[in-house]
Amino acid sequence: MNEGRNMALQIKILSGRVIYLENENARLKDSLSRYEEKEAEKDTLAENHAAVLKENAELREELKKARDERDRLRAVHETDEKEKESLKAELAAARNIVKEAGEAMKSMNEQLERRTEEQKAADEVISKCKRENVDFHSVVRLLQLRIFNKNSDRATFLNGDLELDQKLVDELGLDLYINKLLHDADQTDIVAEQDSKVKTGEEACKEAGLDLAPKKRKKKSQKGVSKPTFTYAAKIFEKYGIDMSNIRGKAKLIKGKDEDGNECWYVRLVEVIPAQTKMLMCKVGHFNVQGSSPQTSKYPKQIVKNCPMTPSLFRFYTEMKNRYGVPEEDMLKMLKSMGFVVAQSTFNSWAHTIMGYLRELLEPPMLSVVRKAYFTHNDGTRLTVRSRKSKDEKFKYRTEMIQAVLAPLEKIIVMLYEEGSRSHEVQEDIVFRDSEIRAFMADRYAGYGAIVKDLQEYHIERAACWAHFHHYLADAYVSDHRMGKLITLTNVLFLLEQRNEGLSPEEIQINRTRYSMPIVNKIVEKLKLIRNAGNEYGQLVHRAVDYLLDDEEAYRRYLRNPLIPISNNSIERCFRLIAKGRHQWQQIGSHTAAKNLTFMFSLVESCKLNNLDFGDYIEDVLNRIIEGRDENGNLTIDVKTLIPCYYQPSLKIEKPIFVPKYLKEA
């Protein structure tokens, strides 16, 4: 029974084993089928792989070919880009060349048009010069004179290098010499050839048969007695020269006559006098010690309230600015080095405060003196002033006018600045109206004619300046040397006026009637002939002719009145300081400052006319103003005594006379 059980158990075990094996067999079959599938798939994959490899190889070949093509195309592209850049550069260069060519063509066209216009203008000038008988090159030289101020002919005449033959005047006498000149003017055809030049007095006398040497007396020669000689020293000098080896440098030879009438020569020595040092001590404050109190400071008396500038400091300011042309900046540097520090605006306001005070105080009495004069010189000059015409405009620097009136006999000049106005009403209302002025000298500015016309009830006469006509003749002489004879006659008029210096009015009138009037008549006569000749003379000549003939009555006026001079140079010399200032301080900041400075110019020039040192004068006047006030600050002195023509110095200082060393040794 146990065996059966064992057998049954073994059968069960074997059955289980069989089932296991079957399952394992089924699994193996399944694995085999899967393996076979995998093998089949592997084969397929191998085939596919082979196909892929083949395809990859083909693709690689194509890729290689594509890369080669790409490289080729890239190289071609780079080459094309380089060619493109090169073409662009060439195109830009070509465009620049075309542009430059266009600009050059445009410039050439402009130059051609300009040269064409210049050629037309030059042809017109040349044709006009030929038509009017004027040397074209002389006109060019005259233009160079206007631009560069270089003209030998004009400068020679105006400087007196071709002046009258003084030796001939002394030997022939003034009457005979003037008659000789008038005779030559009659004999010389004023329409003669253009190249004819002015002959010297010696040449004219030789042509007229006049012997310059005195006549010899016939004397028998005596043994042992030398014969007198009549050779001129000037001729000996021209032939042999003069030994000047032992004479100082800068010596000038002067040919003339001695007291006995014998010809001789002199040597004028020029001695340079060294500059002398001058010290100004300017008081700006002083100190007081009272008892044991600490040191205290107080200002000196003031010229104007709230203006601490002292008279000596104001003198320092005006002399540094007017006499030496030192700007305010440099003045302040000098004062700073001395320990005096002040702002420039403050320093300037102090100075102009005193200037304005002096103008209000002294200008009315100065004008009063001018208005009481019989004759005055009138002229104008210019300043550069910061101003504006209306409140809407911005400030800018403009050229403004100063109008001046000089009374030569009273030795006073007043310069007027009314916001730069050039209107004749300024002088008409301030100077001429209700005044005692009956004659004045001025240029041909239309405003002066308007003054005479507006004030006909005062019977005021205007005289013309012969120096202006002389300048016009000198300009005309550059283009036409036939004007030399008229210049010589005009020079005689100025020589005669020099001889009239120091004579009484009666003597001056006699000399002018005797000598000057025939010369003026001859000049006018020749000018009328030139005017009637028309185009035979050029424009410069007719300008000089018209300048005198259109104003003939004014030019003749000085012949009838001995108190009227021949020229207006006296007032023009008073503008030198202003002209010098235009190159130094150049500009003025306002109308008020310009008005103050204009009055200071009046004071400076009036001091020169009265031989006063301006520094001493202005300091003394300001000190008198300070000391001449009462307790209420009102002036107790006569203001009229403070203007230059009536001023008397408080203390006359005699300045030492400088004597050169070589004179001391002698």
C-alpha positions in Angstrom: 0.0 0.0 0.0 2.9 2.2 0.7 4.4 1.3 -2.6 1.3 2.3 -4.3 1.3 5.5 -2.5 4.9 6.0 -3.5 4.1 5.0 -7.0 1.2 7.3 -7.1 3.3 10.0 -5.7 6.1 9.4 -8.2 3.5 9.4 -11.0 2.3 12.7 -9.7 5.8 13.9 -9.6 6.5 12.6 -13.1 3.2 14.1 -14.3 4.3 17.4 -12.9 7.6 16.9 -14.4 6.1 16.2 -17.8 3.9 19.3 -17.5 6.9 21.3 -16.6 8.9 19.9 -19.5 5.9 20.6 -21.8 5.8 24.1 -20.5 9.5 24.5 -20.9 9.3 23.0 -24.4 6.5 25.5 -25.2 8.6 28.3 -23.8 11.6 27.1 -25.8 9.5 26.9 -28.9 8.2 30.3 -28.2 11.7 31.6 -27.6 12.9 29.8 -30.7 10.1 31.4 -32.7 11.0 34.7 -31.2 14.7 34.0 -32.0 13.8 33.1 -35.5 11.8 36.2 -35.8 14.7 38.1 -34.4 17.0 36.4 -36.7 14.7 37.2 -39.6 14.4 40.7 -38.3 18.2 40.7 -37.9 18.6 39.7 -41.4 16.1 42.3 -42.4 18.0 44.8 -40.3 21.3 43.7 -41.8 19.8 44.1 -45.2 18.4 47.4 -44.2 21.7 48.4 -42.6 23.5 47.4 -45.7 21.0 49.5 -47.7 21.4 52.4 -45.2 25.2 52.1 -45.4 25.0 52.2 -49.1 22.6 55.1 -49.0 24.9 56.8 -46.5 27.8 56.3 -48.7 25.8 57.8 -51.6 24.7 60.7 -49.3 28.3 61.2 -48.2 29.3 61.4 -51.8 26.6 63.8 -52.5 27.4 65.8 -49.3 31.0 65.9 -50.4 30.0 67.1 -53.8 27.7 69.6 -52.1 30.5 70.8 -49.8 32.8 71.1 -52.7 30.2 73.0 -54.6 29.6 75.1 -51.6 33.2 75.8 -51.2 33.4 76.7 -54.9 30.4 78.9 -54.6 31.7 80.5 -51.4 35.0 81.2 -53.2 33.1 82.6 -56.1 31.0 84.7 -53.7 34.1 86.0 -51.9 35.6 86.9 -55.3 32.4 88.6 -56.3 32.2 90.5 -53.0 35.8 91.6 -53.4 35.0 92.7 -57.0 31.9 94.3 -55.7 33.8 96.2 -53.0 36.4 97.2 -55.6 33.7 98.3 -57.9 32.1 100.3 -55.1 35.4 102.0 -54.3 36.0 102.7 -57.9 32.4 104.1 -58.2 32.9 106.3 -55.1 36.2 107.5 -56.5 34.6 108.2 -59.8 31.8 110.0 -58.1 34.3 112.1 -56.1 36.2 112.9 -59.3 32.9 113.9 -61.0 32.0 116.0 -57.9 35.4 117.7 -57.8 35.3 118.2 -61.5 31.8 119.7 -61.1 33.0 122.0 -58.3 36.1 122.9 -60.2 34.0 123.6 -63.3 31.7 125.7 -61.2 34.6 127.6 -59.6 36.1 128.0 -63.1 32.8 129.4 -64.3 32.6 131.7 -61.4 36.2 132.9 -61.9 35.5 133.2 -65.6 32.4 135.3 -64.8 34.2 137.3 -62.2 37.2 137.9 -64.5 34.8 138.8 -67.3 33.1 141.3 -65.1 36.5 142.6 -63.9 37.7 142.7 -67.5 34.6 144.7 -68.4 35.1 147.0 -65.5 38.8 147.3 -66.4 37.9 148.0 -70.0 35.5 150.7 -68.9 38.1 152.2 -66.6 40.7 152.1 -69.3 38.4 153.6 -71.9 37.3 156.2 -69.4 40.9 157.0 -68.5 41.7 157.3 -72.2 38.6 159.4 -72.8 39.4 161.7 -69.9 43.1 161.8 -70.4 44.1 160.1 -67.2 47.0 157.7 -66.6 45.5 154.3 -65.6 48.6 153.4 -63.6 48.4 156.6 -61.6 44.8 155.7 -60.7 46.0 152.3 -59.5 48.7 154.1 -57.4 46.0 156.3 -55.9 43.9 153.2 -55.0 47.0 151.8 -53.3 47.3 155.0 -51.4 43.7 154.7 -50.1 44.3 151.1 -49.1 47.9 151.1 -47.9 48.4 154.8 -47.3 51.5 154.7 -49.5 51.9 157.5 -52.0 55.2 159.3 -52.6 53.7 162.2 -54.6 51.0 163.0 -52.1 53.1 162.5 -49.1 55.9 164.6 -50.7 53.6 167.5 -51.2 51.8 167.3 -47.9 55.1 166.9 -46.0 56.5 170.0 -47.7 59.4 168.2 -49.4 58.4 170.0 -52.7 57.8 173.2 -50.8 58.7 176.7 -52.0 62.3 177.7 -52.7 62.9 179.7 -49.6 66.3 180.9 -51.0 64.5 182.4 -54.0 61.9 184.0 -51.9 64.6 185.7 -49.8 66.6 186.9 -52.8 63.7 188.1 -55.0 61.5 189.3 -52.2 58.0 188.2 -51.6 56.4 190.6 -54.0 58.6 189.7 -56.9 58.4 186.0 -56.1 54.6 186.0 -56.1 54.5 188.0 -59.3 56.8 185.5 -60.8 54.5 182.6 -59.8 51.5 184.4 -61.2 53.4 185.2 -64.4 54.4 181.5 -64.7 50.8 180.4 -64.2 49.6 182.7 -67.0 52.4 181.6 -69.3 51.9 177.9 -68.6 49.1 176.3 -70.5 46.9 174.6 -67.9 45.9 172.2 -70.6 49.5 171.2 -71.3 50.9 167.7 -71.5 50.2 165.5 -68.6 53.8 164.6 -67.9 54.8 168.2 -67.3 56.0 168.6 -63.7 56.3 171.5 -61.3 59.6 173.3 -61.8 61.5 174.5 -58.9 61.8 178.2 -58.2 65.4 178.2 -59.3 64.6 176.5 -62.7 61.7 179.0 -63.3 64.0 182.0 -62.6 66.7 180.6 -64.9 64.1 180.2 -67.7 63.0 183.8 -67.0 66.5 185.0 -67.3 66.8 186.0 -63.6 70.3 185.6 -62.2 70.3 184.2 -58.6 73.7 185.5 -57.8 74.2 189.2 -56.9 75.7 191.3 -59.6 79.5 191.7 -59.5 81.1 195.1 -59.2 83.8 195.8 -61.7 87.0 196.4 -59.7 90.6 196.4 -60.8 92.5 193.5 -59.4 95.1 194.5 -56.8 98.2 192.5 -56.1 97.9 190.7 -52.8 94.2 191.3 -52.5 91.9 188.2 -53.2 89.0 188.6 -55.5 85.5 188.2 -54.0 83.7 184.9 -54.9 80.0 184.6 -55.5 79.6 180.8 -55.5 76.7 179.5 -53.4 77.5 177.1 -50.5 74.7 174.8 -51.7 76.5 174.3 -55.1 79.8 173.6 -53.3 78.1 171.0 -51.1 76.5 169.4 -54.1 79.8 169.1 -55.9 82.3 168.3 -53.1 80.2 167.5 -50.1 80.9 168.5 -46.5 83.3 166.8 -44.1 81.0 165.7 -41.2 83.3 163.0 -39.8 83.7 164.8 -36.5 80.0 165.7 -36.1 77.6 163.7 -34.0 75.1 161.3 -35.5 71.5 162.3 -36.3 72.8 165.7 -37.6 70.8 167.5 -40.3 72.3 169.9 -42.8 70.5 173.2 -43.2 71.4 175.6 -46.0 70.6 179.3 -45.4 72.0 182.7 -44.9 73.7 184.3 -41.9 73.0 187.7 -40.4 75.1 189.5 -43.1 73.2 187.9 -45.9 76.0 185.5 -46.9 75.2 181.9 -47.8 76.4 179.3 -45.4 75.4 176.0 -44.0 74.5 174.9 -40.5 74.3 171.5 -38.8 71.3 170.9 -36.6 72.2 168.4 -33.8 69.5 166.2 -32.3 70.0 165.5 -28.6 67.9 162.8 -27.0 66.6 163.9 -23.6 66.1 160.9 -21.3 62.7 160.5 -19.6 62.5 161.9 -16.1 60.9 159.9 -13.3 57.8 161.5 -11.9 56.2 160.3 -8.7 52.5 160.8 -7.8 51.4 160.2 -4.2 47.7 159.4 -4.0 46.0 159.8 -0.7 43.3 157.2 -0.1 42.8 157.5 3.7 44.4 158.7 6.9 44.6 157.6 10.5 43.9 159.5 13.8 45.1 158.5 17.3 43.1 160.3 20.0 44.4 159.9 23.5 44.8 156.3 24.5 42.0 155.1 22.1 43.0 152.4 19.6 44.0 153.5 16.2 41.0 154.4 14.1 40.6 155.2 10.4 38.5 157.6 8.5 38.3 158.7 4.9 39.4 162.1 3.6 36.9 164.7 2.4 35.0 163.5 -0.6 34.6 165.2 -3.9 31.2 163.5 -4.4 29.1 161.9 -1.7 29.6 158.2 -1.4 32.6 158.3 -3.8 35.9 157.7 -1.9 38.1 158.6 -4.8 40.5 161.4 -3.9 41.7 164.2 -6.2 45.2 162.6 -6.4 43.7 159.2 -7.1 41.5 160.6 -9.8 44.6 162.4 -11.3 46.3 159.0 -11.3 43.4 157.5 -13.2 43.1 160.2 -15.8 46.8 160.6 -16.4 47.4 156.9 -16.7 44.5 156.6 -19.2 44.8 159.8 -21.2 48.6 160.4 -21.2 49.9 156.9 -21.1 47.0 154.9 -22.5 47.0 152.4 -19.7 43.8 150.3 -19.4 42.0 150.0 -16.1 43.1 146.4 -15.6 46.7 147.4 -15.6 46.0 150.3 -13.2 44.4 147.9 -10.8 47.4 145.6 -11.0 49.7 148.5 -10.1 47.4 149.5 -7.2 47.2 145.9 -6.0 50.9 145.6 -5.8 50.8 148.6 -3.5 48.2 147.0 -1.3 45.1 148.9 -2.7 42.5 146.3 -3.8 39.3 147.3 -5.5 37.0 145.7 -8.1 37.3 147.1 -11.6 33.6 147.9 -11.8 33.8 149.8 -8.5 36.9 151.7 -9.6 35.3 152.6 -13.0 32.1 153.8 -11.3 34.1 156.0 -8.9 35.9 157.6 -11.8 32.8 158.2 -13.9 30.9 159.6 -10.9 33.6 162.3 -10.6 33.6 162.8 -14.4 29.9 163.3 -14.4 30.1 165.7 -11.6 32.8 167.7 -13.3 30.8 167.7 -16.6 27.7 169.1 -14.9 29.8 171.7 -13.0 32.2 172.9 -15.7 30.6 172.3 -19.1 28.0 175.2 -18.8 30.7 177.9 -18.2 32.9 176.4 -20.9 30.0 176.5 -23.3 29.2 180.1 -22.2 32.8 181.1 -23.2 32.5 179.4 -26.6 29.1 181.1 -27.2 30.7 184.5 -26.6 33.4 184.0 -29.1 33.3 185.7 -32.5 34.9 182.8 -34.5 35.0 179.1 -33.9 36.3 175.9 -35.5 33.7 173.1 -35.9 34.3 169.5 -36.7 33.5 166.0 -35.5 35.0 162.6 -34.8 33.8 159.1 -33.8 33.7 156.7 -30.9 32.7 153.1 -30.6 30.0 152.9 -28.0 27.8 150.0 -26.7 24.3 151.1 -27.4 20.9 150.2 -28.9 18.4 152.1 -30.9 15.3 150.8 -29.1 14.4 148.8 -26.0 13.5 145.8 -28.1 17.0 145.5 -29.7 20.0 144.0 -28.1 23.0 146.0 -27.1 25.9 146.1 -29.6 28.8 148.3 -30.4 28.1 151.1 -32.8 30.1 154.0 -34.3 28.8 157.2 -32.7 29.7 160.8 -33.4 31.3 163.5 -31.2 30.7 167.2 -32.3 33.3 169.7 -31.2 33.6 173.5 -31.1 36.9 175.3 -30.7 37.2 179.0 -29.8 40.9 179.7 -30.8 41.1 183.2 -29.3 39.5 182.2 -26.0 41.6 178.9 -26.0 38.7 176.7 -25.1 37.2 173.6 -26.8 33.9 171.9 -26.0 33.2 168.4 -27.3 29.5 167.4 -27.3 28.1 163.9 -27.2 24.3 163.6 -27.5 23.9 159.9 -27.8 26.1 159.9 -30.8 23.9 162.2 -32.9 25.3 163.7 -36.0 22.3 166.0 -36.4 23.1 169.7 -37.0 20.5 170.6 -34.4 22.9 169.6 -31.6 25.3 172.5 -32.4 22.5 174.7 -33.7 20.6 174.7 -30.4 23.5 174.3 -27.9 26.2 176.4 -29.5 24.9 178.9 -32.2 21.4 179.9 -31.3 21.4 183.2 -29.3 25.2 183.3 -29.3 27.7 185.9 -30.3 29.4 183.6 -32.9 29.4 185.3 -36.3 31.8 183.1 -38.3 32.9 179.5 -38.1 35.1 177.1 -40.2 33.9 173.7 -41.0 33.9 171.1 -43.8 31.2 170.7 -46.4 28.9 168.6 -44.3 25.3 169.6 -45.2 24.4 170.1 -41.5 26.6 173.2 -41.3 24.8 174.7 -44.3 21.5 174.0 -42.6 22.8 175.9 -39.5 23.6 179.0 -41.5 20.2 178.7 -43.3 18.2 178.2 -40.1 19.9 181.0 -38.3 19.8 183.7 -41.0 18.8 186.4 -38.6 22.1 186.0 -36.8 24.1 186.5 -40.1 26.5 183.7 -39.4 29.1 183.0 -42.1 30.8 179.6 -42.8 34.4 179.5 -44.0 36.0 176.6 -45.8 39.3 174.8 -45.0 42.0 175.2 -47.6 43.9 172.2 -46.2 41.0 170.0 -47.4 41.3 171.4 -50.9 45.1 170.9 -50.7 44.5 167.2 -50.0 42.2 166.9 -53.0 44.8 168.6 -55.2 47.4 166.2 -54.0 45.2 163.2 -54.9 44.6 164.7 -58.3 48.3 165.2 -58.8 48.8 161.5 -58.6 46.9 161.0 -61.8 47.6 164.3 -63.5 50.9 166.1 -62.8 49.5 169.3 -64.4 48.0 170.0 -60.9 51.5 170.7 -59.6 51.3 174.4 -60.5 48.1 174.8 -58.5 49.6 173.0 -55.6 52.6 175.4 -55.7 50.2 178.3 -55.6 48.3 176.8 -52.7 51.6 176.2 -50.8 52.3 180.0 -51.2 49.0 180.7 -49.4 50.1 178.6 -46.4 53.6 180.2 -46.5 51.9 183.6 -46.3 49.8 182.6 -43.3 53.0 181.4 -41.6 54.5 184.8 -42.1 51.3 186.4 -40.7 51.8 184.7 -37.3 52.2 187.3 -34.5 50.9 190.2 -36.6 47.9 192.4 -35.7 44.6 191.8 -37.5 45.1 195.0 -39.5 48.5 193.9 -40.7 47.1 190.4 -41.5 44.3 192.0 -43.6 46.8 194.2 -45.5 49.0 191.2 -46.3 46.1 189.0 -47.4 44.8 191.7 -49.7 48.2 192.4 -51.1 49.5 188.8 -51.5 46.9 186.2 -50.9 44.0 187.6 -52.9 45.8 187.6 -56.3 46.9 184.0 -55.7 43.3 182.9 -54.8 42.0 184.8 -57.9 44.5 183.0 -60.1 43.6 179.6 -58.6 39.9 180.1 -59.2 40.6 181.3 -62.7 42.6 178.2 -63.5 40.0 175.9 -61.9 37.3 177.4 -64.1 39.4 176.8 -67.2 39.8 173.1 -66.1 36.0 172.8 -65.5 35.3 174.2 -69.0 37.9 171.8 -70.5 35.5 168.9 -69.6 36.7 165.4 -70.4 40.3 166.5 -70.9 40.7 166.0 -67.2 40.0 163.0 -65.1 37.5 162.5 -62.3 40.0 163.2 -59.5 40.9 166.5 -61.0 37.2 167.5 -61.4 36.5 166.4 -57.9 39.1 168.9 -56.6 37.8 171.6 -58.9 34.2 171.1 -57.9 35.2 170.9 -54.2 36.4 174.6 -54.3 34.3 176.1 -57.0 31.0 174.8 -55.6 32.0 176.5 -52.3 34.0 179.4 -53.7 32.4 182.1 -51.4 33.3 180.1 -48.3 36.9 179.7 -49.5 37.3 183.4 -50.1 35.8 184.4 -46.8 39.1 184.2 -44.9 40.5 186.9 -47.2 38.0 189.5 -45.9 38.2 188.6 -42.2 41.7 188.5 -40.5 40.2 186.6 -37.6 39.5 183.6 -39.8 42.4 181.3 -40.3 43.2 179.5 -43.6 42.6 175.9 -42.4 40.7 173.9 -39.8 43.8 172.0 -38.6 43.6 173.5 -35.1 40.5 171.5 -34.1 41.6 168.4 -36.0 44.7 168.3 -33.8 42.5 168.1 -30.8 41.2 164.7 -31.9 44.5 163.0 -31.7 43.9 161.7 -28.2 40.6 160.2 -29.2 42.2 158.6 -32.3 44.9 157.2 -30.0 42.3 155.9 -27.6 40.5 154.0 -30.4 43.6 151.8 -30.6 44.1 151.3 -26.9 40.8 151.1 -25.0 38.8 150.9 -28.3 35.3 150.7 -26.9 33.0 152.5 -24.4 30.3 150.8 -22.4 27.4 153.2 -22.5 26.1 156.6 -23.7 26.7 158.1 -20.2 30.3 156.9 -20.1 30.8 158.3 -23.6 29.4 161.6 -22.6 31.7 161.8 -19.5 34.8 160.8 -21.5 34.0 163.3 -24.2 33.9 166.1 -21.6 37.2 164.9 -20.2 38.7 165.1 -23.7 37.5 168.7 -23.7 39.3 169.5 -20.5 42.5 167.8 -21.6 42.6 169.6 -25.0 41.7 173.0 -23.3 44.6 172.5 -20.9 46.9 172.0 -23.9 45.6 175.2 -25.5 46.4 177.1 -22.3 49.8 175.4 -21.7 48.5 173.8 -18.5 49.7 170.4 -17.2 46.4 168.5 -17.0 47.4 166.4 -14.0 48.3 169.4 -11.9 45.2 171.2 -13.1 42.7 168.5 -12.4 44.1 167.7 -8.9 44.1 171.4 -8.0 40.6 172.0 -9.3 39.2 169.0 -7.3 41.0 170.2 -4.1 39.5 173.7 -4.6 36.1 172.1 -5.0 36.5 170.2 -1.7 37.8 173.1 0.2 35.4 175.6 -1.4 32.2 174.2 0.2 30.3 175.6 3.1 28.8 173.7 6.0 25.8 172.7 3.8 28.0 171.4 1.0 27.3 174.3 -1.4 30.2 175.7 -3.4 31.3 179.2 -2.4 33.9 179.7 -5.2 33.3 181.0 -8.7 33.0 178.0 -11.0 34.2 180.1 -13.9 37.7 180.3 -12.4 38.0 176.6 -12.6 37.7 176.3 -16.4 41.1 176.1 -18.2 41.0 179.5 -20.0 40.4 181.4 -16.7 42.3 179.1 -14.3 45.2 180.4 -12.3 47.4 177.8 -10.6 47.5 177.8 -6.8 51.3 177.3 -6.8 53.6 177.8 -9.8 56.3 175.2 -10.0 59.3 176.1 -12.0 60.5 172.9 -13.7 64.3 172.6 -14.2 65.7 173.0 -17.7 67.6 170.0 -19.0 71.0 170.9 -20.3 72.8 168.2 -22.4 76.2 167.0 -21.1 78.2 168.3 -24.1 76.9 171.8 -23.6 77.8 171.7 -19.9 81.3 170.6 -20.8 81.6 173.4 -23.4 
